Amino acid sequence: EYLPRVAVLHTQLSQCEEQRKEEQLQIECAGAREAKLEHQVEVLSAQLLKVEEKGADDERQRVCALARERDLGEQLNALHMQLAQEKEEGGRQRESAQQQCEERASDAEAASAKERDFEAQLAACTQRHRVELEQVAAEATEIEAAQTELLARESDL
């Protein structure tokens, strides 16, 4: 009566061992799949890290580009302001130079008018002196004639 039971138990034991071997094989396969998945996770993690680093680099580059753009914008604004100031200063200098030119032209006209007045006065004085000289010469001629006549009378006396 124990023999058939032992045979059944032995069969069951064989089946359990087969099942255990199968399960062990499945565990090993699952371990291999797990190792493969872990490797894939590591590869993906490394790729993700590279992407994050690149993203951080891109963000830094974007921030740097924005800072450069802002700096260039500020420089451009400063240049516009400087240009406007230089234009304004140039305009003031032109106005001042034009005003000085007009003043010099006015001074030149006044000087020219004074010169013409002086020349007219000089001509008038010259004419007056000529008339006076002619009068003096006429008087000198009269005096000489009177002297000659006096000498002649004296010598007659």
C-alpha positions as CSV (number, residue, x, y, z in Angstrom):
1,E,0.0,0.0,0.0
2,Y,3.0,2.4,0.5
3,L,4.5,1.6,-2.8
4,P,1.9,3.1,-5.0
5,R,1.8,6.0,-2.7
6,V,5.6,6.4,-2.8
7,A,5.4,6.1,-6.6
8,V,2.8,8.9,-6.7
9,L,4.9,11.0,-4.3
10,H,8.0,10.2,-6.4
11,T,6.1,11.3,-9.5
12,Q,4.9,14.4,-7.8
13,L,8.5,15.1,-6.5
14,S,9.8,14.7,-10.1
15,Q,7.1,17.0,-11.4
16,C,7.9,19.5,-8.6
17,E,11.6,19.4,-9.5
18,E,10.7,19.9,-13.2
19,Q,8.5,22.7,-12.2
20,R,11.2,24.1,-9.9
21,K,13.7,23.9,-12.8
22,E,11.3,25.6,-15.1
23,E,10.6,28.3,-12.5
24,Q,14.4,28.6,-11.9
25,L,14.8,29.1,-15.7
26,Q,12.0,31.6,-15.7
27,I,13.7,33.4,-12.7
28,E,17.0,33.4,-14.6
29,C,15.3,34.7,-17.7
30,A,13.5,37.3,-15.6
31,G,16.8,38.2,-14.1
32,A,18.4,38.6,-17.5
33,R,15.4,40.7,-18.7
34,E,15.7,42.8,-15.5
35,A,19.4,43.3,-16.1
36,K,18.7,44.2,-19.7
37,L,16.0,46.7,-18.6
38,E,18.3,48.1,-15.9
39,H,21.0,48.6,-18.6
40,Q,18.3,50.3,-20.8
41,V,17.3,52.5,-17.9
42,E,21.0,53.4,-17.3
43,V,21.4,54.2,-21.1
44,L,18.2,56.2,-21.1
45,S,19.2,58.0,-17.8
46,A,22.6,58.9,-19.4
47,Q,20.8,60.1,-22.5
48,L,18.3,62.1,-20.4
49,L,21.2,63.6,-18.4
50,K,22.9,64.6,-21.7
51,V,19.7,66.1,-22.9
52,E,19.2,67.9,-19.5
53,E,22.9,69.1,-19.7
54,K,22.3,70.2,-23.3
55,G,19.1,71.9,-22.2
56,A,21.0,73.6,-19.4
57,D,23.7,74.6,-21.8
58,D,21.0,75.8,-24.2
59,E,19.3,77.7,-21.4
60,R,22.7,79.3,-20.4
61,Q,23.3,80.1,-24.0
62,R,19.8,81.6,-24.3
63,V,20.4,83.6,-21.1
64,C,23.8,84.7,-22.4
65,A,22.3,85.6,-25.8
66,L,19.5,87.6,-24.0
67,A,22.2,89.4,-21.9
68,R,24.2,90.1,-25.1
69,E,21.1,91.3,-26.8
70,R,20.2,93.6,-23.9
71,D,23.8,94.9,-23.7
72,L,23.8,95.6,-27.5
73,G,20.4,97.3,-27.1
74,E,21.8,99.5,-24.3
75,Q,24.9,100.3,-26.4
76,L,22.6,101.1,-29.4
77,N,20.5,103.4,-27.2
78,A,23.6,105.1,-25.9
79,L,24.9,105.6,-29.4
80,H,21.5,107.0,-30.4
81,M,21.6,109.4,-27.5
82,Q,25.2,110.4,-28.3
83,L,24.3,111.0,-31.9
84,A,21.3,113.1,-30.9
85,Q,23.6,115.1,-28.5
86,E,26.2,115.5,-31.2
87,K,23.5,116.6,-33.7
88,E,22.1,119.0,-31.2
89,E,25.6,120.4,-30.4
90,G,26.4,120.6,-34.1
91,G,23.2,122.5,-34.6
92,R,24.1,124.9,-31.8
93,Q,27.6,125.3,-33.2
94,R,26.2,125.9,-36.7
95,E,23.7,128.5,-35.3
96,S,26.5,130.1,-33.3
97,A,28.8,130.1,-36.4
98,Q,26.1,131.5,-38.6
99,Q,25.3,134.2,-36.0
100,Q,29.0,135.1,-35.7
101,C,29.2,135.2,-39.5
102,E,26.2,137.5,-39.7
103,E,27.7,139.7,-36.9
104,R,31.0,139.8,-38.8
105,A,29.2,140.7,-42.0
106,S,27.3,143.4,-40.2
107,D,30.6,144.6,-38.6
108,A,32.2,144.5,-42.1
109,E,29.3,146.5,-43.5
110,A,29.6,149.0,-40.7
111,A,33.4,149.2,-41.2
112,S,32.8,149.7,-44.9
113,A,30.3,152.4,-44.2
114,K,32.8,154.1,-41.8
115,E,35.5,153.8,-44.5
116,R,33.2,155.4,-47.0
117,D,32.4,158.2,-44.6
118,F,36.1,158.6,-43.8
119,E,36.9,158.7,-47.5
120,A,34.1,161.3,-48.0
121,Q,35.4,163.3,-45.1
122,L,39.0,163.0,-46.4
123,A,37.9,164.1,-49.9
124,A,36.0,167.0,-48.3
125,C,39.1,168.0,-46.2
126,T,41.3,167.6,-49.3
127,Q,39.0,169.8,-51.3
128,R,38.9,172.4,-48.4
129,H,42.7,172.3,-48.2
130,R,43.0,172.7,-51.9
131,V,40.7,175.7,-51.8
132,E,42.6,177.1,-48.8
133,L,45.9,176.4,-50.6
134,E,44.6,178.2,-53.7
135,Q,43.6,181.1,-51.5
136,V,47.0,181.1,-49.7
137,A,48.7,180.9,-53.1
138,A,46.5,183.8,-54.4
139,E,47.3,185.8,-51.2
140,A,51.0,184.9,-51.6
141,T,50.8,186.2,-55.2
142,E,49.1,189.3,-54.0
143,I,51.7,189.8,-51.3
144,E,54.5,189.3,-53.7
145,A,52.9,191.7,-56.1
146,A,52.5,194.2,-53.2
147,Q,56.1,193.6,-52.1
148,T,57.3,194.1,-55.7
149,E,55.3,197.3,-55.9
150,L,56.6,198.4,-52.5
151,L,60.2,197.7,-53.6
152,A,59.6,199.5,-56.8
153,R,58.2,202.5,-54.9
154,E,61.0,202.4,-52.5
155,S,63.5,202.4,-55.2
156,D,61.7,205.3,-56.8
157,L,61.9,207.3,-53.7
